[in-house]
Amino acid sequence: MPRGAKRTRRKLPPLYIPRRFNAVTRSRFFFDRKREYLKQLGHSPSTSELVNLHRAIEMEWVSLRAAGRLNRDGELPEGPARAWLAAENRMRLDLKALGFELKGTAHEKPVVDYRRRPRQEAEVE
């Protein structure tokens, strides 16, 4: 590199994150995520890798939809909260099977504590 030249990083386009969750945004999300994962995979995927990839994308969709519901309503009932945690775990396992290195998983530092707390304890915080 010539002396005095600035190093510039290639700016990656942001990943698509839907604001609303409907059929159109779902197909846009799936197309975008599949393209990005295949680009990062670096080779033509086998059938089993495609199955894992589709399952991981589906679990990411479920996780984002639950996060959107949490942001909109302020709380998440116990059933959807458990489904969210299960989806994140399933997505982590599928991506690990594909060879992706994941950092900051839900097991290291949970985003939200979903266990029920007494009202008095919640008000103190």
N, C-alpha and C positions, 0 to 999 in steps of 0.2 A: 504494500500500500504506500503511495507517495507521501512524502513528509507534509504534514499540515492538513492532510485530507481528513474529513470527519467520517467517523464510522457511523453508519446508520443501520438500524435494525429494520428488517422487513416487518411491516405492520400487518398482522393477521386480521382478516375480517372477523368481526365478533360472531359468536355462535348465536343462532336464532333461539330466543326464549319467548314463548308466547305470553301475551297478556290475558287473552281469553282462551278458553279451552273448548273448541268445537271441531267439527270434521275437517274444515279447511286448515286451521292452524295445526291440527294433528298431522295431516299429510305433509304440510310444509316442514314441520319439525322432524318427521321421520326422514324426509328427503335430505334435509340439511345434516342431521346427525349421521346418517348412513354414509354420506359423501365424506364427512370429516373423519369418521372412524376408518373407512377404507383407505383414505389418504394416509393416515397414520400407521395403518397396518403394514403397508409397503409391499404387499404381494396379493395375488389373486386368492381370495379366501376359498376354503373348502366348504362343503355343504354344512358340516358341523360348526364351522366358524361362523357361517352366515346365520345359522339358527341361534347361536349364542349372541351374535351381534343384534339380531332382531329382538331377542328377549331383553337384552340390556337396554336397547332404545325404548322398548315398551315400559320397562321398569323406571327409566328416567322420566318418561312422560307421566306415569302414575305419581312419582315423587314430586315433580313440579306442580302437578294439579293439586296435590295435597298441600304443598307449600302455598300455593295461590289461595286455597280455601282458608288456610290458617291466617294469611295476611288479610283476607277480606273479612272473615268473621271474628278474628281475634282469638279464637280457640278452636280446638279440633276434638271431636268426640273420641272416645277410647277406641272404637272399631277402626275408623279411618287412620288414627294415629298408629295403631299396630300395623295396618296395611302399609303405611308409609315407611315404617322402619323395616318391614319385611321386604318391600320393594327396593330400598336402598341396599340392603344386604344382598339380595339376589343380583342386583346390578353390579355390585362390587365383585361378587364371585364370578359372574359371567365375563366381566372385563378382565379379571385376573386370569381366567382360563384362556382368553385371547392373547395374553401376554402384555397387557397394559399395566404400567406401574402407577398405582394410585396413592396419592398423598392426602392426608387430612380426612380420613374416612370417619364415618359416624361413630365407630368404636373408640377412636382416639379422643374425640372431643364432641360430645353431643350438642346439636344445635339448640334443642329445646328439651326440657325434662318433661316427659309425658305422664309421669306418675301423678296420681291425684294427691294434692296436698290440702290440708285443712285451710279453710278460708282465712283464718287469723294469721297463719304462717305466710300466706301469699300477700296479705296486706302489709306486713312488716317490711318486706323487701321493697 
